[in-house]
Amino acid sequence: MKSDHRVFSSFTLPNGTELKNRLFMAPMTTCAGYYDGSVSSELVEYYRARAGSIGTIIVECCFVDDLGLAFPGALGIDSDEKIAGLAKIADAIKSKGSKALLQIYHGGRMVDPKLIGGRTPVGPSAVAAPRDGAATPVALTTEEVEGMVGKFGDAVRRAIQAGFDGVEIHGANTLPDPAVLLAELKPARRRMGRQPRQPCESSH
Ligand SMILES: Cc1cc2nc3c(=O)[nH]c(=O)nc-3n(C[C@H](O)[C@H](O)[C@H](O)COP(=O)(O)O)c2cc1C
């Protein structure tokens, strides 16, 4: 690819943020965090090594709640104690002139109980994911759905405090998306007059 290709030209977002080029590194879970989801020094160096020529790095998904940890070695942003470690990643990326984004998620019903100390995962309904061996989650009450959405908000605040330029919500692979939960599920429960913890059909 020629160095004058448009992909190497800068790009200004509607909010005025300038990206030095149009290259993004996709979020890729490395499973290289500590057992509790805190940042290892190897991870800081992994992101530092990739920053610089890529305009924007999206850091792998970080769980917003300790019940939402979906991969061994996954990173977490579920407590204020994690901010300092994540700040080292943001600093490593930004010190090389790239923008640093961070992806957040809740594993919901995709969580393996073994990863959360044998606890039962949670989800919008008590319906297991259509995957071999998937656990049947405990259905969240409407109030707990609101609590989960609040955890996404807390995660965004921590990402900002850690110095990240932006946040992306991971809603693929049947993971619960907080916007969808609030926009569709809660009103649906109200309309249907369901009681907390009763299964509620949803498209997720
Ligand atoms: C090892 C690995 C880890 C990944 N982790 C994440 C992740 O944390 N979040 C996410 O949204 N996608 C994740 N993905 C998906 C990638 O971000 C990307 O969407 C996918 O590899 C397709 O991109 P491609 O068409 O350029 O190959 C992962 C992919 C791989 C191979």
The ligand as a Gaussian input file, in Angstrom:
#p B3LYP/6-31G(d) Opt

LIG

0 1
 C       -7.657000     -13.651000      19.818000
 C       -8.823000     -12.741000      19.510000
 C       -9.376000     -12.023000      20.534000
 C      -10.472000     -11.161000      20.288000
 N      -10.996000     -10.414000      21.298000
 C      -11.994000      -9.535000      21.042000
 C      -12.477000      -8.649000      22.043000
 O      -11.980000      -8.600000      23.183000
 N      -13.486000      -7.837000      21.701000
 C      -14.061000      -7.827000      20.445000
 O      -14.999000      -7.062000      20.194000
 N      -13.566000      -8.615000      19.474000
 C      -12.566000      -9.452000      19.743000
 N      -12.062000     -10.217000      18.729000
 C      -12.556000     -10.010000      17.370000
 C      -11.638000      -9.028000      16.640000
 O      -11.670000      -7.748000      17.271000
 C      -12.066000      -8.825000      15.176000
 O      -13.369000      -8.288000      15.110000
 C      -12.062000     -10.123000      14.431000
 O      -10.798000     -10.728000      14.577000
 C      -12.364000      -9.895000      12.927000
 O      -11.482000      -8.968000      12.388000
 P      -10.794000      -9.225000      10.988000
 O      -11.907000      -9.355000       9.991000
 O       -9.932000      -8.025000      10.734000
 O      -10.013000     -10.489000      11.165000
 C      -10.984000     -11.058000      18.963000
 C      -10.396000     -11.793000      17.939000
 C       -9.336000     -12.607000      18.199000
 C       -8.710000     -13.370000      17.052000

